[in-house]
Amino acid sequence: MEHHYAVALEWTGNTGEGTKRYSGYQRSHNIIIANKPVIECSSDPAFRGDPSRHNPEEMLVASLSSCHMLWFLHLCSENGIIVLKYSDHANGTMLEDKEGGRFTKVILHPHVTISDPSKIDLANSLHEQANKKCFVANSCNFPVHHQPICIAG
C-alpha cells in the first residue's frame, strides 16, 4: 500500500535583494501542511539560522523519536502492556564535511512508565521491534539506537 504526504514550503527570508549575497538573506521559511499550524523554520544557527525557529536537523530527530514512540505504544498494546507515561530525549549527531553533511547516528532515550512491574523486560525488548517497524528509521542511512528506561508506577 502506498501513502502520500503533501507538504508546502515557502521561503520567507528575502530581505530585499534576494540571494545576491550569501550573508544578505535570511534562512527563514515556513512548512505548511493543510489544516495544521504553520511550522516556522530556519537553518541551524551554525549555518546562519534563526535560533528561535525549528531547523531541519531537529525535525529529523523529532520525527524519528515520534515514529518510534508510536510503534512502541502499538506493540505494547498488542502485548498487554499498559503504558502510563512515555517521554524521550533524543540526540542526533551530524558530521559536516566538504561535501555537505550527514547524520552519523541518532540515539533515542525513551523513559517509559508501565503499570505492571513483571512486564518491564518485555517492554524494554519491544523497543527493538519498534525500531525495525519505524517507517522513518527504515528510511535512514545511519543507525538509530535506543537506550530505554522502563519503570513501573
Steps between C-alpha positions, in 0.01 A plus 500: 500500500631841406457811715552856381584809703460855373705777657543855376809705574529877462824697539434815705856626532532745211629821663461701181779384271429128480809281505733761354740446793539187712479710815221719363199273543331320785457125512144538629230289342163353585379144470133497414281192529128531425281558806795509742695782666788641298843383618747788496846377404851617430839340466705400801660808662839357399390563141371856544160387623253649745537318834135571589373284211502127440769369267492198268753307708293534818189402309666184369593394853147588620348292218708198598406539866131540422483208256682273747261597781191432290623154401605423857156594636339286228716199593435549872127504435526176300707339779275594792735763641326807638717806444423783741768750392751532218762766440819513296807720486643410161841608372629507145858533379573663167843510339574800281758446226608649166211329320240648736402285793319192618364351815719226644258382770197578709454370853155486653470504880141391566389516863191284542272439796282188485241363742635146552857457632511139376489629139799735515732261314238439230441874464872566462527227235224662293723798422701282262182400315377860494832607348464238226144608420554877507444636148728797559786294647471255211554792261826616658852406392637530855432297814223589741579365846282497808594500866170450683419529866182329614347519846172394655284763656 
